[in-house]
Amino acid sequence: MGFQELKDRILSEARKSAEDIIKEANKKAESILEEASIEAENIKTLGLRNIERDMAVLKRQSLANIRLEIQKGILMEVQNAIEEVISETFREILESPKYFDYLLKGLLEIEFKGNEEIILSNYDTQRFGEFLFKELKRVKGDINFKIISGDIRGGFIIRGIDFDINNTLEFIFQNIRPEIEQEIGRILKEAERNANNI
């Protein structure tokens, strides 16, 4: 799965989650406003004009509070949706039959000078370490390197004498997350416009 496909998939799922949340928040806000309107009508029919004025002020304040709560709720739900989508995507990548090919291709693109450490997650080291070592030796020839386990979730880090390369999935997701959040921000602005039209 390419990074653009990954980014597009995360954006698509986050956008759908955000739209569902916005629809639900708008329904709740409409319901609250209907109840407030019914209450205002009941008071009006009783002829309590002063209370009606107070109700109008309270209604405006309530609307502002509802909008604020909707925005907070949407933001929290969108953040949760992003986290869930990223976590699920992470899991799918790690379990993909193409994941080993991704690791091997990424490592083959590196120009080894000798004495590098290739750091994989514990899980990847157990699954692929020996085979990856043999494949790299087969293609790259007699270079000196070692594969070790590190505290990463996926992808790899290469430590050389005068360079480090971070190609971990965490780092990749960290780099595309601002684009995802920017797109979600656009969706939230639409939600805010919708909430202001209530």
C-alpha positions in Angstrom: 0.0 0.0 0.0 1.6 3.3 -1.1 1.7 6.3 1.2 -0.7 8.3 -1.0 -3.2 5.4 -0.9 -2.7 5.2 2.9 -3.2 8.9 3.3 -6.3 8.9 1.0 -7.8 6.0 2.9 -7.3 7.6 6.3 -8.7 10.9 5.1 -11.7 9.1 3.5 -12.5 7.2 6.7 -11.9 10.2 8.9 -14.1 12.4 6.7 -16.9 9.8 6.8 -16.7 9.5 10.6 -16.7 13.3 10.9 -19.7 13.7 8.6 -21.6 11.0 10.7 -20.7 12.8 13.9 -21.8 16.2 12.4 -25.2 14.7 11.4 -25.7 13.3 14.8 -24.7 16.5 16.6 -27.1 18.5 14.3 -30.0 16.2 15.2 -29.3 16.6 18.9 -29.1 20.3 18.6 -32.4 20.5 16.7 -34.1 18.3 19.3 -32.8 20.6 22.1 -34.0 23.7 20.2 -37.4 22.2 19.6 -37.8 21.5 23.3 -36.7 25.0 24.1 -39.2 26.4 21.6 -42.0 24.3 23.0 -41.2 25.5 26.5 -41.1 29.1 25.3 -44.5 28.7 23.6 -45.9 27.3 26.8 -44.7 30.2 28.8 -45.9 32.7 26.2 -49.4 31.2 26.2 -49.5 31.7 30.0 -48.9 35.4 29.3 -45.6 35.6 31.3 -44.0 38.3 29.2 -41.0 39.0 31.5 -40.2 35.3 31.7 -40.5 35.2 27.9 -37.8 37.9 27.6 -35.6 36.0 30.0 -36.3 32.8 28.0 -35.1 34.5 24.8 -31.9 35.5 26.5 -31.5 32.1 27.9 -32.3 30.5 24.5 -29.5 32.6 22.9 -27.1 31.6 25.6 -28.2 28.0 25.3 -27.7 28.1 21.5 -24.1 29.5 22.0 -23.4 26.8 24.6 -24.9 24.1 22.4 -22.8 25.2 19.5 -19.7 25.2 21.7 -20.5 21.7 23.0 -21.2 20.5 19.5 -17.8 21.8 18.3 -16.0 20.2 21.3 -17.9 17.0 20.8 -17.1 16.9 17.1 -13.4 17.7 17.6 -13.1 14.9 20.2 -15.0 12.4 18.1 -12.9 13.3 15.0 -9.7 12.9 17.0 -10.9 9.5 18.3 -11.9 8.5 14.7 -8.4 9.5 13.4 -6.8 7.5 16.2 -9.0 4.5 15.4 -8.4 4.7 11.7 -4.6 5.0 12.1 -4.5 2.2 14.6 -6.5 -0.1 12.3 -4.4 0.9 9.3 -1.2 0.2 11.3 -2.6 -3.3 12.1 -3.5 -3.9 8.5 -0.1 -2.9 7.2 1.7 -5.1 9.7 -0.4 -8.1 8.8 -0.4 -7.5 5.1 1.3 -10.1 2.9 3.1 -7.2 1.2 4.6 -5.9 4.3 7.8 -8.0 4.1 8.3 -6.8 0.5 7.9 -3.2 1.7 10.6 -3.7 4.3 12.9 -5.5 1.8 12.4 -2.9 -0.9 13.1 0.0 1.5 16.2 -1.6 2.8 17.5 -2.4 -0.7 17.2 1.3 -1.6 19.7 2.1 1.1 23.4 2.3 0.2 25.1 0.4 3.0 28.7 1.3 3.8 29.3 -1.4 6.4 28.7 -1.8 10.2 25.1 -0.5 10.0 22.5 -1.6 12.5 19.0 -2.3 11.1 16.5 -1.9 13.8 13.2 -3.7 13.5 10.3 -4.2 15.9 10.5 -7.3 18.1 7.6 -8.8 16.2 9.2 -8.1 12.8 12.6 -9.4 14.0 10.9 -12.7 15.0 8.9 -13.0 11.8 11.4 -11.7 9.2 14.8 -11.1 10.7 16.7 -14.2 9.5 15.1 -14.2 6.1 15.6 -10.5 5.7 19.3 -10.8 6.6 19.8 -13.6 4.0 18.0 -11.6 1.3 20.0 -8.5 1.9 23.2 -10.5 1.9 22.2 -12.2 -1.3 21.4 -8.9 -3.1 23.9 -6.5 -1.5 26.8 -9.0 -1.3 29.3 -9.3 1.5 28.5 -6.2 3.5 28.8 -6.0 7.3 25.5 -5.2 9.1 23.3 -6.6 11.8 19.6 -6.8 12.5 18.5 -6.0 16.0 15.2 -5.4 17.8 14.1 -2.0 19.0 11.2 -0.2 20.5 9.3 0.5 17.3 6.0 -0.8 16.0 6.8 -1.3 12.3 9.1 -0.2 9.5 12.8 0.1 10.3 15.6 2.4 11.5 19.1 2.2 10.1 22.0 3.5 12.2 25.3 4.0 10.5 28.5 5.5 11.6 27.7 8.9 10.2 23.9 8.7 9.5 20.6 7.5 10.8 17.5 6.8 8.6 14.1 6.6 10.3 11.7 4.7 8.1 9.4 3.6 10.9 5.6 3.5 10.4 5.2 5.8 13.4 7.4 8.4 11.7 5.6 8.0 8.4 2.2 8.4 10.1 3.5 11.4 12.1 4.4 13.1 8.8 1.1 12.6 7.1 -1.0 13.3 10.2 -0.9 17.2 9.7 -2.4 16.8 6.2 -5.1 14.6 7.7 -5.8 17.1 10.5 -5.9 19.9 8.0 -8.5 18.1 5.9 -10.5 17.4 9.1 -10.2 21.1 10.0 -11.9 21.9 6.7 -14.7 19.5 7.6 -15.0 21.0 11.0 -15.4 24.5 9.5 -18.2 23.1 7.4 -19.7 21.7 10.6 -19.4 25.0 12.3 -21.2 26.7 9.4 -24.0 24.1 9.7 -24.2 24.5 13.5 -24.5 28.3 13.0 -27.5 27.8 10.7 -29.4 26.0 13.4 
